[in-house]
């Protein structure tokens, strides 16, 4: 799967994404980056090898994910 072939993603939507590398990525090349797509969906890919594929999430699913990895302070 190439960066432009995530199932259900229109051609070119991934190449037009605004990609950001995780601030938690270290120097050992175990890095991921997130891309905001024009549709409002979010994409995640391997920073060093874009041919490994891209995961694409609807905005609601991404928000749910973030809520559970960064819970609100008690």
C-alpha positions in Angstrom: 0.0 0.0 0.0 1.4 3.4 -0.9 0.7 6.6 0.8 -2.0 7.5 -1.7 -3.8 4.1 -1.5 -5.4 4.0 1.9 -8.8 2.4 1.4 -11.7 4.9 1.1 -9.3 7.8 0.7 -9.7 9.9 -2.5 -6.7 10.0 -4.8 -4.4 12.8 -3.8 -6.0 13.5 -0.4 -3.0 12.1 1.5 -0.4 13.9 -0.7 -2.2 17.2 0.2 -2.1 16.5 3.9 -0.3 18.7 6.4 2.1 16.2 8.1 3.6 16.5 11.6 6.1 14.2 13.2 5.3 13.1 16.7 7.1 15.1 19.4 7.6 11.7 21.2 9.6 10.3 18.3 13.2 9.6 19.3 16.4 9.3 17.2 16.0 5.5 16.7 13.8 5.9 13.6 10.7 4.5 15.4 8.7 7.5 14.3 5.2 8.2 13.3 3.6 11.3 11.9 0.0 12.5 11.7 -1.5 14.3 8.8 -4.7 16.4 8.7 -6.6 15.7 5.5 -8.8 18.2 3.7 -11.8 16.2 4.6 -11.2 16.7 8.3 -10.0 13.1 8.7 -6.7 12.3 10.4 -4.0 10.0 8.9 -1.0 8.2 10.6 2.0 6.8 8.8 5.6 5.7 9.4 7.8 8.7 9.1 10.7 6.8 7.5 8.8 4.5 5.1 5.7 5.9 3.6 5.2 2.8 1.4 4.2 0.8 4.5 0.7 2.3 4.3 -1.3 4.9 6.0 -4.1 4.6 8.6 -7.0 7.0 8.1 -9.5 7.9 10.9 -12.7 9.9 10.8 -12.6 13.0 13.1 -14.8 11.4 15.7 -12.7 8.3 16.0 -9.5 10.4 16.2 -11.0 12.5 19.0 -12.1 9.4 20.9 -8.6 8.0 20.5 -7.0 11.2 21.8 -9.4 11.3 24.8 -8.3 7.9 25.9 -4.6 8.4 25.5 -4.7 11.8 27.2 -7.5 11.7 29.7 -8.7 14.9 31.2 -7.1 15.8 34.6 -9.1 14.5 37.6 
